[in-house]
Every structure is written in C-alpha cells, then in structure tokens.
Amino acid sequence: MDSRRAAAGRRKTSPAVVGGVAAVVVAGAGIAAYTLYGGGAAAEEGARTSAAAAGAKVKTGPLSAAEVTRTAQRFLTAWQKGDVAAAAAATDDAEAAEALLTGYAEDARVRDVTLTAGTPSGGTVPFSVKATVAHGRSTEPLAYDSALTVARRAGDGEPLVAWHASVVHPDLRDGDRLVTGEAGTPPVRALDRDGGELTAATYPSMGTVLDGLRETYGKKAGGRPGVELRVVRGKESRAAKASDKTLLELSGGTPGTVRTTLDPGLQDAAEKQVAGKAGASVVLLRASTGEILAVANSGHGFNTAFQGSLAPGSTMKVITASMLIDKKLASVDGKHPCPKYFSYGGWTFQNDDEFEIKDGTFRASFARSCNTAFISQAPKLENDDLTEQAKEVFGLSMNNWSVGVPTFDGAVPVQSAASMAASLIGQGGVRMSPLNMASVAATVRSGGFHQPYLVAPSVDGRRLATASRTMSASTLAQLRQLMSYTAAHGTAAAAMAGVGGDAGAKTGSAEVDGQDEPNGWFIAYRGDLAAAGVVQQGGHGADSAGPIVAALLKAGA
C-alpha cells in the first residue's frame, strides 16, 4: 500500500584488568575461564529473594546503570563458573535458561569459555565469547559476539536478564538448541547453472541458501557427514521453515553435489545491489520457466527473499486488479473512482498525500497507486474473492511450493469488513516474500503461473505446484497494459528509466506497526525476466527497492 492511514570448588587467581576494568579469571567446572568487568561480586546472588516477597518496596522506573551492570555480571559470572542454576535464576525464564545453558556444556560440548563484557547501552549489554568445542580427539576454537538485555520483572520490579535463546548464541531462536556431533545430514557442494561452486565467501547471501540445500539434498546427493557444532531448530523455527545451521566444523565430511539454477553473473549483480542497504532483499526469475536466477539479502542470518512474511503493500494491486478486471468491476480505460477517502467496515482509507483523481480511468489509478480505487470496490466483493484469485491464478497461499529449499509460499487469508478491504491493497492479513511477488510479476509476463525453483525437479523427481486456471486473454492484456503504463508514466517510471524493452512494473509501500518508515516494495518484468525486491523501512518502493530491481533487469538484458 502506498501510504494508507487508518483509524564444585574452584581454583581462584588474582584479578586481571580487561578494557580498563577489573576482571576475575576462574578455572575448573568443565566450562572454566571467563573475564568480566567489576570482579566476581555477583556470583553469590543465585538465590536472591525477591523484593516483593521480602516486603521491600517494589522497584519501578528506568533501570539504573548499576542495576544493569550488576544483573549482567550476576548472570555471566554464574554461567561461566558452571553454576547453571544460578545463571538461570538471574533470568526471567529460569526453566528455559537452565535447559539451554546445560545443553551448551553437555550437548554442544563447549568448554574453556571466556566472556568479555562490553559497554552497556541502556539495558543491553554486549559481550564476546571465546571458547573451545571438543568432540573425541577433535577440538576447534569458537568465537562470536552476543548480547543480553536487562529488564524489570513484573510484580516486584527486580532486574533480571530478559531470556531468549539468542543470549547464548545470536543464531539461536527460542526453542532451538546447540549440538556437537556427527551431522545427521551430509554437507553439499552447491553449483551454479554453469558448474561453478557457490560459496558464502563469494556470494554472502548463499549462507542460508546452502543451509536449505543441505537440509533438502544432503542425504540424496551422496555425501558423508562430518562432526560439527550446529544449531538444531525447534518447533517454532521449523514452523517458520528455518533450516539447521552449521556453526563450526570439527572434522569435514564428504559433500555431495547439487546443481542450482542460479546465474553467477546475475547473482553477483544481486549481491552488489543489496550490499550496504539495510533490510534489502531481491529475487530474479526466468518468467517462462520459474528458474531462480539470483537471490540476495543484505542481512545474512535469515533468507527474507525466500522466507520473509511481509505485507506487500500496493504490489498486491496487481493481483487485485486482475480480479477486478475478471469480474468486470474495472477496465483499463474505463472510468474509475479515486476519491481522497473511502470508508468501509469502520475504517477510513486515504491516498498518499490525500490525492484524488477526478473523472479518471483505472489506468490512471493503477499507475498512481490510488488506494481508494481498489477499496471502493470492496462492497461488491465476497470475502474470499481475493483469496481464490491468488490461489487459482497466481499459485499462492497453498503452502505447496517445492523450490528445493524452504520457502514461504504467501498468505492471502479470507477476511471480512475492513480487513478484507485492506487486503486489496496488500495490508490486512496478506503476507508475501520477494520470491512470491517475483512470481506474480512472472505470471503476468508469461501469461501463466510457473512455480519458481532453485533446483530442477528432474534432479529428484519432485512435482512442482500448479495453478488451476489462467487469466483470460482480455484480463491478461489489460493487466500488462497497466504495468507497462506504470513503468513508463506512473510511480515506477523513474526507477525503470533506461530499462527499455517490453517492461512492466508496480510500486508499493507497506505500513508496519512500530516502524517509522514503511517497507518499500517493487516488482517488475522485462523480456523473460521478472524480479521483486523489498527494503524494510525503506519508505516508498520506487525510491528504495526500485533501483535494485531495475539494475538486475538491466544486468540480465
């Protein structure tokens, strides 16, 4: 949507100094050494009685610097002395903390831990970790950075570490765990379409993609597992289709080989386009086949391009427009309302800067991304009309794509009243990934849905998802006219300048609660290429995601 508004004894040693502050080094207890600011003054606090239970005044207000420092030190000191119970007691979820911290030593086999606390910022305390992972005769050093946040406990105001698994390691989500041992899945050697090796060192976005390829093809590709420290995903992460992740290799396995559809030149171009742009993701497809030619994310811990679940904003108007034309509620050059405001279901919707188009056409409304031109048709629609269009024509929201790696396949739930109206402009409960929206552009360009894929189905004999019908010739022709006009004369024109050829595009911005700026979206096609990009908190899609997508289309020309 383009700016919608709506209503164990231990041997002690002498103190050392780390970073200009006193530190204590302790050895023993399996996970032994640590360095912390301020000495070991908090180690004895593992069973503190709460202020409320003791009858003391309930603590309120912002945390003091001393409270943050003392609480962080209490937790870190206990953890690295091996006193897991005391460390867990310093958090607001002792049961979950104790389980994960126990597993850190016993399952992940991490020992000789050294922590160095950084400078607190508000309630957040960063710290670095240096340790050793040991399995049999194999050992490897482990180093990473993490952080904890101190917050007041509800009820008595006691400062405690706000528990999340990411405190232990930033790649952990709640419910995940760390394990060191023989990997259940052999590694894979991924190749691009020309036979070159794909590595995260060369293509930074490949880390999560390689994890997904390993999960899917590791046991099929003929490799042999090695010994690794890895993240084993829990129920919630599995539900989000997050793959297990290798953090450290102690002994190498023998990888199998998997060839992908990625184009090395276009992948390199995609990596360069998102580099340095926070929250940027992009996908490029061959429209006529669904082959994924490039995928890139500026953040490398999660594959937003494939698995992101984000409101697509006004790029969703491509699907909505196809539905309205199908139902003869709109035609490309027919008169169509675009008032400043339109109320439906108790909400009042408006256009960016409250513009209106008097006596305008649907072409003009689409090109300028008029929200009310779409919202005004809500009274004439059934609650499931948009859902059925997304499923039947665009192959979305059925959770049945088989790309070769985990993906989110779009969500267009049946909604009613104001939420149904909002869904028409890509808000409400509608959620998409850049891969989903690249497929929408590809469907318009090719005339029918071709499920995107990263590994050819001939590799493992899997069946790709299909759509039950195609758009009529008239609807398709009009939809192409709308996207072409938008690329040449509408909100996408500046970004698409110089792309040339048979091109079409649509911009979008999606408001997100708690964000100062909306997410910027852009989808487009040129020739047999189709692409979609998003820049989270990027503002207008024409300015943020548009140049990324346009550059890839030019690179593929």
C-alpha positions in Angstrom: 0.0 0.0 0.0 1.3 3.5 -0.8 0.7 5.2 2.5 -2.7 4.1 3.8 -3.9 5.7 7.0 -6.5 4.1 9.2 -8.3 4.8 12.3 32.2 -27.7 42.7 35.3 -26.0 44.4 37.3 -23.8 42.0 40.9 -22.6 42.0 41.0 -18.8 42.2 43.6 -16.5 40.7 44.4 -12.8 41.1 42.2 -10.2 39.4 43.2 -9.1 35.9 42.2 -6.0 34.0 40.2 -6.1 30.8 39.3 -3.0 29.0 40.3 -0.8 31.9 38.0 -2.5 34.5 38.7 -5.2 37.0 38.2 -8.8 35.8 38.3 -12.2 37.5 39.6 -15.4 35.9 38.3 -18.7 37.3 39.3 -22.2 36.1 37.5 -25.5 36.6 34.0 -26.9 36.3 34.3 -28.0 32.7 33.5 -24.6 31.3 36.1 -22.7 33.0 37.7 -19.4 32.3 35.9 -16.0 32.0 36.6 -12.4 32.1 34.1 -9.8 33.3 34.0 -6.2 34.4 33.8 -5.4 38.0 35.2 -8.6 39.6 33.1 -11.5 40.8 30.8 -9.6 43.2 27.6 -11.2 41.9 28.4 -14.9 42.0 26.7 -15.4 45.3 23.4 -14.0 44.1 21.9 -17.1 42.6 19.1 -17.5 45.1 18.1 -13.9 45.9 14.7 -13.4 47.5 12.5 -11.1 45.5 11.8 -7.6 46.8 8.1 -8.3 46.9 8.5 -11.5 49.0 10.8 -9.7 51.4 8.3 -6.9 51.8 10.5 -4.3 50.3 9.3 -1.5 48.1 8.5 -2.6 44.6 11.2 -1.2 42.2 9.9 0.9 39.4 11.2 3.3 36.8 14.1 3.1 34.4 16.9 0.8 35.3 20.0 2.4 36.7 23.4 1.8 35.1 24.4 -0.1 38.4 21.4 -2.4 38.1 22.1 -3.3 34.5 25.8 -3.9 35.3 25.1 -5.9 38.4 22.4 -8.1 36.8 24.5 -8.8 33.7 27.5 -9.7 35.9 25.5 -11.9 38.1 24.3 -13.9 35.1 27.5 -14.1 33.2 29.6 -14.9 36.2 27.4 -17.8 37.3 27.1 -19.2 33.7 30.8 -19.3 33.1 31.7 -20.7 36.5 29.4 -23.6 35.5 26.7 -22.7 38.0 23.9 -23.1 35.5 21.1 -23.0 38.2 22.4 -19.6 39.5 22.7 -18.2 36.0 19.2 -19.3 35.1 17.9 -17.8 38.4 19.2 -14.4 37.1 16.8 -14.6 34.2 13.0 -14.1 33.8 12.6 -17.7 32.5 14.8 -20.0 34.7 13.5 -23.2 33.3 14.3 -22.4 29.6 17.6 -20.8 30.5 18.7 -23.8 32.6 17.9 -26.2 29.8 19.8 -24.3 27.2 22.8 -23.5 29.3 23.1 -27.1 30.4 23.0 -28.2 26.8 25.7 -25.6 25.9 28.2 -27.6 28.0 26.8 -31.1 27.6 25.3 -31.3 24.1 27.3 -28.6 22.4 30.5 -29.6 24.3 31.7 -26.1 24.7 34.4 -25.6 27.3 37.1 -23.2 28.4 34.7 -20.3 27.9 35.9 -16.7 28.2 33.5 -13.9 28.2 34.3 -10.2 27.8 31.5 -7.8 28.5 31.3 -4.6 26.5 29.9 -1.2 27.4 26.2 -1.3 28.3 23.8 0.7 26.2 20.6 1.3 28.1 19.5 -2.1 29.3 21.6 -4.0 26.7 25.0 -5.4 27.5 27.1 -6.8 24.6 29.6 -9.5 25.3 32.1 -11.6 23.3 32.6 -15.3 23.7 35.8 -17.3 23.2 35.8 -21.0 23.9 36.7 -24.4 22.7 34.5 -27.1 21.2 35.7 -30.6 21.8 34.4 -33.9 20.4 36.6 -37.0 20.9 40.1 -36.0 19.8 38.9 -33.1 17.7 38.9 -29.6 19.1 38.3 -26.2 17.5 38.2 -22.7 18.8 34.9 -20.9 18.9 34.4 -17.2 19.0 31.4 -15.0 18.5 29.6 -11.9 19.9 26.2 -11.8 21.7 24.2 -9.6 23.9 21.8 -9.7 26.8 19.1 -7.2 27.9 18.2 -6.5 31.5 14.5 -5.7 32.3 12.4 -5.3 35.4 10.3 -8.4 36.4 6.6 -7.8 36.5 5.3 -7.8 40.1 8.4 -6.8 42.1 10.5 -4.8 39.6 13.6 -7.0 40.2 16.2 -6.5 37.4 16.7 -9.8 35.5 18.1 -10.9 32.2 15.2 -11.0 29.7 15.6 -14.6 28.5 15.9 -15.5 24.8 17.9 -18.3 23.3 19.8 -15.7 21.3 21.6 -14.6 24.5 23.5 -17.9 24.3 24.2 -17.6 20.6 22.8 -15.0 18.1 21.8 -17.7 15.6 19.5 -19.3 18.1 15.8 -18.8 18.2 13.7 -19.7 21.2 13.3 -23.4 21.3 16.4 -24.1 19.3 19.5 -25.9 20.8 23.2 -26.4 20.1 24.6 -29.8 19.4 28.1 -31.1 18.6 28.4 -34.5 17.0 28.3 -36.2 13.7 25.9 -34.3 11.5 22.8 -36.1 10.6 22.8 -34.6 7.2 25.9 -34.7 5.0 27.2 -31.4 3.5 26.6 -30.4 0.0 28.6 -28.6 -2.7 26.3 -26.3 -4.5 27.0 -25.3 -8.1 25.6 -22.5 -10.2 23.9 -23.3 -13.6 27.4 -23.1 -15.3 29.0 -25.6 -12.9 30.9 -23.0 -10.7 30.8 -23.5 -6.9 28.6 -21.3 -4.8 30.1 -20.3 -1.5 29.1 -17.8 1.1 32.6 -16.3 0.8 32.0 -15.4 -2.8 28.2 -14.8 -2.5 27.4 -13.6 1.0 23.7 -14.4 0.6 24.4 -18.1 0.0 24.8 -19.0 3.7 21.1 -19.6 4.3 20.6 -21.0 0.8 23.3 -23.5 1.4 21.8 -24.5 4.7 18.5 -25.1 2.9 20.1 -27.1 0.1 21.9 -29.3 2.6 18.6 -29.9 4.5 16.8 -31.0 1.3 19.6 -32.8 -0.6 22.3 -33.7 1.9 21.1 -37.3 2.2 20.3 -37.6 -1.5 23.5 -36.2 -3.0 25.8 -39.0 -1.9 27.9 -37.1 0.7 29.2 -38.3 4.1 28.6 -36.3 7.3 31.3 -34.8 9.4 31.5 -33.7 13.0 30.0 -30.2 13.6 28.7 -27.7 16.1 25.3 -26.9 14.7 22.0 -25.2 15.5 19.2 -27.7 15.7 15.9 -26.0 15.1 13.0 -26.3 17.5 9.3 -26.5 16.8 8.7 -22.8 16.2 11.7 -22.5 13.9 10.6 -25.5 11.9 7.2 -24.0 11.6 8.9 -20.9 10.1 10.8 -23.3 7.7 14.2 -22.3 9.3 17.0 -24.8 8.4 19.5 -26.3 10.8 22.7 -24.3 10.7 26.4 -25.3 10.9 28.4 -23.0 13.2 31.7 -24.8 13.4 33.2 -27.8 11.6 35.5 -30.0 13.7 36.1 -32.7 11.1 35.0 -32.4 7.5 32.5 -34.7 5.8 32.4 -35.5 2.2 29.9 -33.2 0.4 27.5 -34.3 -2.3 27.0 -32.1 -5.3 23.8 -30.2 -6.2 23.4 -28.0 -9.3 21.2 -25.0 -9.0 19.6 -22.6 -11.5 21.5 -19.6 -10.3 23.3 -17.5 -12.8 26.7 -16.5 -11.5 26.8 -13.1 -13.2 23.3 -12.1 -12.1 23.9 -13.5 -8.6 27.0 -11.3 -8.3 24.9 -8.3 -9.5 22.2 -9.0 -7.0 24.8 -9.2 -4.1 26.2 -5.9 -5.1 22.8 -4.3 -5.3 21.8 -5.2 -1.7 25.2 -4.7 -0.1 25.1 -1.7 2.2 21.3 -1.3 2.1 19.8 -2.4 5.4 16.8 -4.7 5.1 17.2 -5.2 1.4 16.2 -8.4 -0.4 15.7 -9.3 -4.1 14.8 -12.3 -6.3 15.2 -12.6 -10.1 13.3 -15.3 -12.1 13.1 -16.5 -15.7 9.4 -15.8 -16.2 8.7 -18.5 -18.7 10.1 -21.4 -16.6 10.2 -20.2 -13.0 14.0 -20.8 -12.7 15.5 -18.7 -10.0 18.5 -16.8 -11.4 19.5 -14.7 -8.4 18.6 -14.2 -4.8 20.2 -11.8 -2.3 19.7 -10.4 1.1 21.7 -7.6 2.8 21.2 -9.4 6.1 22.7 -12.9 6.1 21.1 -14.6 9.1 17.7 -15.2 7.6 16.6 -15.7 4.0 14.0 -12.9 3.8 14.0 -13.2 0.0 12.5 -16.7 0.2 11.1 -16.9 3.7 10.0 -13.4 4.6 6.4 -13.0 5.6 5.7 -9.3 4.9 2.8 -7.2 3.9 3.4 -6.5 0.2 1.6 -3.2 0.1 0.5 -1.9 -3.3 2.3 -4.5 -5.3 -0.6 -6.7 -4.3 -2.8 -4.4 -6.5 -1.5 -6.5 -9.5 -3.5 -9.5 -8.1 -6.4 -7.3 -7.1 -6.5 -5.6 -10.5 -6.7 -9.0 -12.3 -9.6 -9.9 -10.1 -11.5 -6.7 -10.7 -11.0 -6.9 -14.4 -12.1 -10.6 -14.4 -15.3 -9.5 -12.5 -15.8 -6.6 -14.9 -15.5 -4.2 -11.9 -12.7 -2.4 -13.8 -11.3 -2.0 -17.2 -8.0 -0.4 -18.3 -9.5 2.8 -19.8 -12.9 2.7 -18.1 -13.9 5.5 -15.8 -13.0 4.5 -12.2 -13.4 6.4 -8.9 -10.3 7.6 -7.0 -11.6 9.8 -4.2 -9.5 11.2 -1.4 -11.1 8.9 1.2 -13.3 5.8 1.2 -14.8 4.3 4.3 -15.5 0.6 4.7 -16.0 -1.7 7.6 -15.5 1.0 10.1 -12.1 2.2 8.7 -11.5 5.3 6.6 -8.8 4.8 4.0 -7.0 7.5 2.1 -4.4 8.0 -0.6 -0.8 9.2 -0.3 -0.9 12.9 0.5 -4.7 12.6 0.2 -4.7 13.0 -3.5 -7.7 12.3 -5.7 -8.2 11.7 -9.4 -11.4 13.3 -10.7 -13.1 11.6 -13.7 -10.1 9.4 -14.1 -9.6 5.9 -15.5 -8.5 2.7 -13.9 -5.2 3.0 -15.8 -4.5 6.4 -14.1 -5.5 5.0 -10.7 -3.2 1.9 -11.1 -0.3 4.0 -12.3 -0.5 6.4 -9.5 -1.3 3.7 -7.0 -4.7 5.0 -5.8 -5.7 3.1 -2.7 -9.4 4.2 -2.8 -9.8 3.0 -6.4 -9.4 -0.5 -5.0 -11.0 -0.1 -1.6 -14.1 1.4 -3.2 -14.8 -2.0 -4.8 -14.9 -3.9 -1.5 -18.7 -3.6 -1.1 -19.1 -5.5 -4.4 -16.8 -8.4 -3.4 -17.2 -11.6 -1.5 -14.8 -12.2 1.4 -13.0 -15.0 -0.3 -12.7 -13.4 -3.8 -9.1 -12.2 -3.4 -8.0 -15.5 -1.7 -9.4 -17.5 -4.6 -7.8 -15.3 -7.2 -4.4 -15.6 -5.5 -4.6 -19.3 -5.3 -6.2 -20.2 -8.6 -4.3 -17.8 -10.9 -1.1 -17.0 -9.1 -0.4 -20.3 -7.3 -0.1 -18.5 -3.9 -1.3 -19.2 -0.4 -1.5 -23.0 -0.7 1.8 -23.9 1.1 2.7 -26.4 -1.7 5.7 -24.9 -3.5 8.7 -27.3 -3.9 11.6 -24.9 -4.7 14.5 -27.0 -3.4 15.0 -25.1 -0.2 12.5 -23.9 2.4 10.2 -21.1 1.3 7.2 -19.1 2.5 4.5 -19.5 -0.2 2.4 -16.5 0.5 -0.7 -16.0 2.6 -3.9 -14.4 1.5 -6.4 -15.4 4.2 -10.2 -14.9 3.9 -11.0 -11.8 5.8 -14.1 -9.6 6.3 -15.1 -6.0 6.7 -12.2 -3.5 6.9 -9.5 -6.2 6.9 -10.9 -7.6 3.6 -10.7 -4.1 2.2 -7.2 -3.6 3.5 -6.1 -6.8 1.9 -7.0 -5.4 -1.5 -4.1 -3.0 -1.2 -1.6 -5.5 0.3 -2.3 -4.8 4.0 -4.6 -6.6 6.5 -3.5 -10.3 6.8 -1.8 -10.5 3.4 1.8 -11.6 3.6 4.3 -12.3 0.9 8.1 -12.8 0.3 10.1 -11.2 -2.6 10.1 -14.7 -4.2 6.3 -14.7 -4.1 6.0 -11.3 -5.6 8.6 -12.0 -8.3 6.4 -14.9 -9.2 3.4 -12.6 -9.5 5.3 -10.4 -12.0 6.4 -13.5 -13.9 2.9 -14.8 -14.1 1.8 -11.6 -15.8 4.8 -11.6 -18.1 4.4 -15.3 -19.2 0.7 -15.5 -19.1 0.5 -18.3 -16.5 1.9 -19.5 -13.2 5.3 -21.3 -13.2 6.3 -22.3 -9.7 9.8 -20.9 -9.0 12.5 -23.4 -8.4 16.2 -23.3 -7.4 16.9 -27.0 -8.2 15.4 -28.5 -11.3 12.6 -31.0 -10.5 14.4 -33.6 -12.7 17.1 -33.9 -10.0 14.9 -35.6 -7.5 11.7 -36.3 -9.4 9.5 -33.9 -7.3 6.4 -32.3 -8.7 6.1 -28.5 -8.8 3.0 -26.7 -7.8 0.5 -25.6 -10.4 -2.4 -23.1 -10.6 -5.9 -24.3 -11.5 -6.5 -21.6 -14.2 -5.0 -18.8 -16.1 -6.3 -15.3 -16.7 -8.5 -14.7 -19.7 -6.7 -13.2 -22.7 -8.6 -9.9 -22.2 -7.6 -9.7 -18.5 -4.0 -10.6 -19.2 -3.7 -8.0 -22.0 -5.2 -5.3 -19.7 -3.0 -6.2 -16.8 0.1 -5.9 -19.0 -1.1 -2.5 -20.2 -1.5 -1.3 -16.6 2.0 -2.5 -15.6 3.6 -1.2 -18.8 2.0 2.2 -18.3 3.1 2.3 -14.7 6.7 1.5 -15.7 6.7 4.3 -18.4 4.5 7.0 -16.9 3.5 6.0 -13.3 5.1 5.7 -9.9 7.7 3.2 -11.3 8.9 5.4 -14.2 11.9 7.0 -12.5 13.3 3.6 -11.4 12.6 1.9 -14.7 14.1 4.7 -16.9 16.7 3.1 -19.1 15.4 -0.5 -18.6 13.8 -0.5 -22.1 12.2 -3.4 -23.9 8.8 -4.9 -23.1 8.7 -3.9 -19.5 6.1 -3.5 -16.7 6.3 -2.6 -13.1 4.4 -1.8 -9.9 5.5 0.0 -6.8 4.4 -0.5 -3.2 4.9 0.7 0.4 3.6 -1.3 3.3 3.0 0.2 6.7 4.2 -1.9 9.7 3.2 -1.2 13.3 6.1 0.1 15.3 8.2 1.2 12.2 8.9 4.9 11.5 9.0 4.2 7.8 7.0 1.7 5.6 8.6 -1.2 3.8 9.3 -0.3 0.2 8.4 -2.9 -2.5 9.0 -3.0 -6.2 8.1 -5.7 -8.8 8.8 -5.6 -12.5 9.5 -7.6 -15.6 11.5 -7.1 -18.8 11.6 -9.6 -21.6 11.7 -13.1 -20.0 13.0 -11.8 -16.6 10.8 -11.0 -13.6 12.0 -9.6 -10.3 10.8 -8.3 -6.9 12.6 -6.5 -4.1 11.8 -5.1 -0.7 13.7 -2.7 1.5 12.4 -2.9 5.1 11.8 0.6 6.4 12.9 1.8 3.1 9.9 4.2 2.5 8.5 4.4 -1.0 9.3 1.4 -3.1 10.1 3.5 -6.1 13.0 5.1 -4.3 14.2 2.1 -2.2 13.6 -1.2 -3.9 13.0 0.1 -7.4 16.6 0.8 -8.3 17.7 -2.6 -7.1 15.1 -4.4 -9.2 15.8 -2.2 -12.3 19.5 -2.7 -12.1 19.0 -6.5 -12.1 16.7 -6.3 -15.1 19.4 -4.3 -16.9 22.1 -6.7 -15.9 20.1 -9.6 -17.4 19.4 -7.8 -20.7 
